């Protein structure tokens, strides 16, 4: 009987140790979101201005990302999407990848991310299209 309990404790401690890195990453991301939720990026002076926007007046793919994270952290999905829809997609993508990673780590399996050239080119094309459209007159609804 003692051997069974010792074995189950060993399995539990091993599973917990395998979850240490995913848990650390989640804690760091949660901390960053908590900070952005507490310190409003809509108030001037808290965060630096996007250098591309300041110098050229062109919105980059990341413009509005902090405002989007602030709105997302406060549960205002409509404002988060308006401020930076691409960032909201990235938050959801992170949640999916992190969940798969944590489940695989708990089971003792490695997470292998190999996006391949088609996915990478598609992601780049999406970011480029998002940037171009948000800077055209009819893309004003994508301005942060």
Backbone torsions as a table, in degrees:
resi	resn	phi	psi	omega
1	UNK	NA	-40.3	-179.2
2	UNK	-62.9	-35.7	-179.3
3	UNK	-65.0	-37.7	180.0
4	UNK	-65.1	-45.9	179.3
5	UNK	-64.9	-40.7	178.7
6	UNK	-64.7	-39.1	178.4
7	UNK	-65.3	-42.6	-179.3
8	UNK	-67.5	-35.7	175.9
9	UNK	-65.3	-40.0	178.7
10	UNK	-62.7	-43.9	179.2
11	UNK	-63.5	-43.6	179.8
12	UNK	-64.2	-43.3	-179.4
13	UNK	-68.6	-33.8	176.8
14	UNK	-66.8	-43.5	178.5
15	UNK	-63.1	-40.3	178.4
16	UNK	-66.2	-38.8	179.2
17	UNK	-67.7	-32.6	177.7
18	UNK	-69.7	-23.7	179.6
19	UNK	-89.8	0.7	-176.4
20	UNK	-61.9	-46.7	-177.8
21	UNK	-69.0	-49.0	175.8
22	UNK	-58.0	-37.6	178.9
23	UNK	-66.9	-38.4	177.3
24	UNK	-64.1	-42.2	177.7
25	UNK	-63.8	-44.1	178.7
26	UNK	-62.0	-40.4	178.8
27	UNK	-63.4	-41.0	178.9
28	UNK	-64.9	-43.8	179.6
29	UNK	-66.8	-42.2	178.2
30	UNK	-63.1	-38.9	177.4
31	UNK	-63.7	-42.3	178.0
32	UNK	-63.3	-43.3	178.3
33	UNK	-65.5	-37.8	178.8
34	UNK	-63.7	-40.9	178.5
35	UNK	-64.0	-47.6	-179.4
36	UNK	-65.9	-32.0	176.9
37	UNK	-67.9	-35.2	-177.3
38	UNK	-82.3	-35.0	-177.3
39	UNK	-107.8	101.8	-172.9
40	UNK	-65.3	119.1	178.1
41	UNK	-72.1	-10.3	177.5
42	UNK	-77.2	-15.3	176.6
43	UNK	-87.3	125.7	-178.1
44	UNK	-64.7	147.2	174.9
45	UNK	96.9	-10.7	-178.3
46	UNK	-85.6	-33.3	-176.6
47	UNK	-133.0	153.5	176.9
48	UNK	-69.7	154.4	178.1
49	UNK	-82.1	147.7	176.8
50	UNK	-58.6	123.1	-178.3
51	UNK	-63.9	-35.8	178.7
52	UNK	-64.7	-43.4	178.5
53	UNK	-65.0	-42.1	-178.8
54	UNK	-65.4	-42.1	-175.5
55	UNK	-81.5	-34.9	-172.8
56	UNK	-118.5	-18.9	-174.8
57	UNK	79.9	10.1	-179.4
58	UNK	-98.4	132.6	176.9
59	UNK	-79.8	125.6	176.2
60	UNK	-84.7	173.2	179.9
61	UNK	-63.8	-21.7	-178.7
62	UNK	-92.8	-11.4	-178.9
63	UNK	-57.5	130.4	-178.7
64	UNK	88.2	0.5	-177.8
65	UNK	-63.5	-41.1	178.5
66	UNK	-67.9	-41.5	177.2
67	UNK	-63.4	-38.1	177.4
68	UNK	-63.3	-44.9	179.1
69	UNK	-63.2	-39.1	178.5
70	UNK	-61.9	-47.9	179.7
71	UNK	-65.5	-41.2	179.7
72	UNK	-62.2	-42.5	179.8
73	UNK	-65.1	-26.5	178.4
74	UNK	-93.3	5.3	176.4
75	UNK	80.9	12.3	-179.6
76	UNK	-96.5	82.0	-174.3
77	UNK	-65.9	-37.1	-179.5
78	UNK	-62.3	-45.7	178.6
79	UNK	-67.2	-39.2	178.7
80	UNK	-60.9	-43.8	178.2
81	UNK	-65.8	-38.8	179.1
82	UNK	-66.2	-42.0	-177.4
83	UNK	-68.4	-40.4	176.1
84	UNK	-167.6	93.9	-178.2
85	UNK	-63.7	-34.4	179.9
86	UNK	-65.6	-37.4	177.9
87	UNK	-65.2	-40.5	178.6
88	UNK	-62.2	-41.4	176.1
89	UNK	-61.3	-38.1	178.5
90	UNK	-67.4	-37.7	177.8
91	UNK	-61.7	-45.0	-179.3
92	UNK	-68.1	-38.7	175.9
93	UNK	-61.8	-41.8	176.6
94	UNK	-60.7	-43.2	-179.2
95	UNK	-60.4	-41.7	179.8
96	UNK	-66.8	-48.9	-178.4
97	UNK	-63.7	-41.7	179.8
98	UNK	-63.5	-42.0	179.9
99	UNK	-62.6	-45.2	177.9
100	UNK	-61.4	-42.4	179.6
101	UNK	-61.2	-47.1	-178.3
102	UNK	-63.9	-42.4	179.3
103	UNK	-64.0	-45.3	179.7
104	UNK	-64.8	-40.0	179.2
105	UNK	-64.5	-41.1	179.1
106	UNK	-63.6	-31.2	179.1
107	UNK	-86.9	0.1	178.7
108	UNK	81.2	20.6	179.8
109	UNK	-111.1	148.8	179.8
110	UNK	-84.2	151.8	174.4
111	UNK	-97.6	121.5	178.2
112	UNK	-112.8	117.2	177.9
113	UNK	-108.6	112.4	179.1
114	UNK	-133.2	83.4	-171.6
115	UNK	-65.7	-26.6	-179.9
116	UNK	78.2	161.3	-174.7
117	UNK	-66.8	-34.2	-178.1
118	UNK	-64.2	-45.2	179.7
119	UNK	-66.3	-40.6	-179.8
120	UNK	-65.6	-44.2	177.7
121	UNK	-65.4	-37.3	178.6
122	UNK	-65.3	-43.0	178.5
123	UNK	-63.6	-42.8	177.4
124	UNK	-62.8	-42.2	178.7
125	UNK	-64.5	-39.3	177.6
126	UNK	-62.9	-44.5	179.0
127	UNK	-64.4	-40.6	178.9
128	UNK	-64.9	-45.8	179.2
129	UNK	-62.6	-41.7	177.8
130	UNK	-60.1	-44.5	-179.2
131	UNK	-65.5	-44.6	-178.9
132	UNK	-65.2	-48.4	-176.6
133	UNK	-63.8	-40.6	-177.6
134	UNK	-69.7	-14.8	178.7
135	UNK	-101.1	-1.9	176.6
136	UNK	-90.2	157.7	-178.5
137	UNK	-56.1	-40.0	-178.7
138	UNK	-78.8	-5.0	179.1
139	UNK	-98.1	17.6	-179.4
140	UNK	-58.5	-24.0	178.8
141	UNK	-70.6	-12.0	176.7
142	UNK	-97.6	1.4	177.0
143	UNK	-69.6	140.1	176.9
144	UNK	-70.5	NA	NA
